[in-house]
Amino acid sequence: MLDNLIEQNEIVPLAVVFIDYKSADDDLYNTNPSIFIDVLCDEILSYVESNYKISSSNKDRMICGISAGGRMALLTSLYRPEKFLNAAGQSTTIFEQLIEKVSDLDEEEIIDRNHNFYSDVGRYDLLTGGYKNYPFLYGNQIFAELLTEKKINHQFRIINDGHQWANWRERTDEILKYFFSVSSDLNEKRG
């Protein structure tokens, strides 16, 4: 997909790093996400920067994930904006910590950081889990409304599907185009 989008001049050339999720990561994600965020930003990203030619600008970087990984992507951007200003979550597991972190941002932080988020959720997504154990659809709608209220750049989509790989994979190219399109406003802001 990446090669095709780049070859067809639909997105700018970019490097992608995939992190292999293990079921043991659930405990880390849920009990102390700051450990994951610090390892990602201070060790993994440092390794990539040292070994590959990538932009050092947080405006040129995007972190993305699905379900709990979507929450971690958004949290990483919120806690470590010096590393990532762009984040995407698909069928994101919305937890209180994510709502609280966005709620605590003041107007000056929002303007200075200039975050840009993407999130989507399936109309037939999980019926429980995450924020107040609401259905994923409702939790994601609450999060999107909070981003709008706080005037944080974002795109939110409700898709007619559920919580599964095939659905997320179908939208990956649109997410990449949203952040890295050759003609996008984001790329013009990046210079």
N, C-alpha and C positions, 0 to 999 in steps of 0.2 A: 504494500500500500504506500509506504513512504517513498520508495523508489519511483513508483508511478506518479505520485503527486508532484514530486520534484522534477521528474523528466517532462511532465506535461506543463511545467511552469505554473502550477497551481499554488504551491507553497515554496517558501525560500528553503534552500538547503539547510538541513539541521542534523544534529546528532541526537540520538535517543538512547537513554539508559533504562533498561528494564530491571526491576528488582523482583526476584523470585519470592513470592509469598509462601510462607509455611504456616500450617495451622497453629503452631506454637506462637506465632506473632499475635494472635488474638489477645492473649493476656497482656502483651506489651502495648498493643493499641488501646486497650480498654483501661488498664490500670495506671500506666505511666507513659503517655504518648510523647512526653518531652525527651525521653531516652531515644526513641526512634528518630525523632526530629533532629536531635543533636548528632546522632551517628550519621544520618543521611547528609546533613549540611556540613558537618565538620570533618567527617572521614571519607564518605563515599564521594561527595562532590569535590572535595580536595584532591582525591585520587584522580578523578576524571579530569579536573583542571590541570593537574600536573602531567598527565599522560596523553592528553588530546587537545587539539586546537579548538577551543570553544570560547564563546563570548563570556566575559566576566561580568557583564551587565545583568542585573536582576530583571531588567525590562525585557531582555531577550530570552528569558527562561520561563518554562511552564512546567508545572508538576501536575500529574493527573492520576486518578485512580477510580476504582469502582467500589461501590458499597462502603465497607469500612475503609478501604483504600482511598475512596473519594473524600471521606472525612479527614483522613491523615493528610491528603494533598492540600485541602483547604486550610487545615490547622497549620501545616508547615508554612504556607504563605503568610498566614496571619502572625505566627510567632517569629518567623525568620524572613521578614520582607527584604532584608539586605541580600538574600540569596534568590528568592522567587517572588515576583510580583504577580505572576499569572498562575492561576490554578483552575483545574476542572475536576468535577466529580460527576460520575454517572450513578444513578440510584444511590446517592450518598446516604450513609447512615448518619443522620443528624443527631448529635448528642448535645446535652446542656452546655458542655464546654465550648462547643462551636458557637452556639447562640450567645453565650456570655462574652466570648472574646470579641465578636462583632459588636455586640451591644456596648461594650466598654470603649470602643474606638471613639475618639472625639473628632470633631470636624477638621481640626488641623492635621491630625494623623491621617485621616482619609485623603485629604488633599495632597499632603506630602508624599504619601506612599503611592497613590494612584494605582491601587490594585485593579486587576481585571479578572473576573471569575466567570466560569461557565458551569452550569449544572443542568442536568435533566433527570427525569424520573418517569417510570412507566405508570400509566394510568392503572395498570393491573399489577403493580409492584407488591412487595410484601405487605401484609395486613397489620403486622405489629413489628416493633423493634425501634430502637433509637429513641428520639426525643419523646419523653412522656409515654413511651410505648404506643404512640400514634402510628397509623399506617404510614409507610414511606412517602406516599403521595402527599399527605397532609403535612408531615414534618418538613418535607422539601419546599412546600408552598409557604410555610411559615418562615423558613430561612430566606427564600427569595423575597418575600415581603419585607423582611428586615433589611436585606441588602438595598432594596429600593428606598426604604425609609431613611437609611443612612447615606444614600446617594453614592453607593459604591458601584462602579462599572461592573455590569454583569449581563449575562444572557441566561434565561431560564426557559426550559422547554418541557412540556408534558407530552410524552410519546405514547402511542397506543400499543404498549407491550408490557412485559413483565420484567422479572429480575433474573436475567440469564445472559450468558456470554454471547450468544448469537445476536441478541438485540444490541448489546453494547458495541460489538464489533461493527455492526452496520453503521453506527454513528461516528466512529473514530475519525474517518476522513473529514467529516463536517467540523469536528472539534479542531483538528489540525488546521483546517482552512480558516476557522474563526480566529485563531491566534497567529498563524503564520502565513496567511494568504499573501501572495506577491503584491496584491493591490489593496491590502487591508489598511484601515486607519491606524491599527496598532503598529504596523510596520512603518508607517509614515511618522508616528510619534517616536519610534525607536531611532529614526534617522537613517 
